Amino acid sequence: MDSVFLNKAAAAGLLSIAVAWICSAVASGFVPANVPVKPAFSVPGAENVSIAPYMAHADADRGEELARQICSSCHALVSAAADGVGPNLASVAGRPIATAAGYAYSSALLAQKEHVWSDQALSDWLTSPARFAPGTRMSFVGISSPEQRADIIAYLHRLAE
Ligand code: HEC
């Protein structure tokens, strides 16, 4: 191996390092290294929405229809009826989370016990149970329409009366 070859090899090595450095310097000018404060996009219906404006126009009758279609396969909707797969929902609105007597809740929901089922909590739960309480046993994908959630929450209030 002669020294000219070694010189060429060293020059090639240095040149590739220089080119890589320049490329990375130029590229970082285009792509900021820090994470954006706001995500560039969000999945529709996956973010928590303030439910109060929707509660003002909620329709408990429509909510009853939806609850019969969607919730009643797992939940009793009449007070004193036995729990189904899920706990009886008769007085759930305004009640502390995971406190129906005699129902064996998941530890995911029991961890939320200090909170109350406010309208907002119910709305966030019904948007995505798995996101509200990761590990919950309520295997339900969620309701993306805030109007429908408000209708159901209004119906749950009527059940609690
Ligand atoms: C596939 C069955 C299933 C469906 C459908 C379902 N739930 Fe549930 N739900 C459950 C289970 C199971 C739990 C208990 C979850 C736990 O312990 O993690 C639960 C818990 C709840 C709780 C908490 C109760 C408490 O005492 O803290 C509320 C509120 C609730 N569901 C509302 C609803 C509503 C409203 C619907 C209809 C839109 C619905 N669920 C549909 C199975 C279901």
Boltz pocket constraint, residues with backbone or C-beta under 6 A from the ligand:
constraints:
  - pocket:
      binder: B
      contacts: [[A, 66], [A, 67], [A, 70], [A, 71], [A, 72], [A, 73], [A, 74], [A, 75], [A, 85], [A, 86], [A, 87], [A, 88], [A, 89], [A, 92], [A, 96], [A, 97], [A, 98], [A, 99], [A, 100], [A, 104], [A, 105], [A, 106], [A, 107], [A, 108], [A, 109], [A, 117], [A, 122], [A, 126], [A, 135], [A, 136], [A, 137], [A, 138], [A, 139], [A, 140], [A, 152]]
      max_distance: 6.0
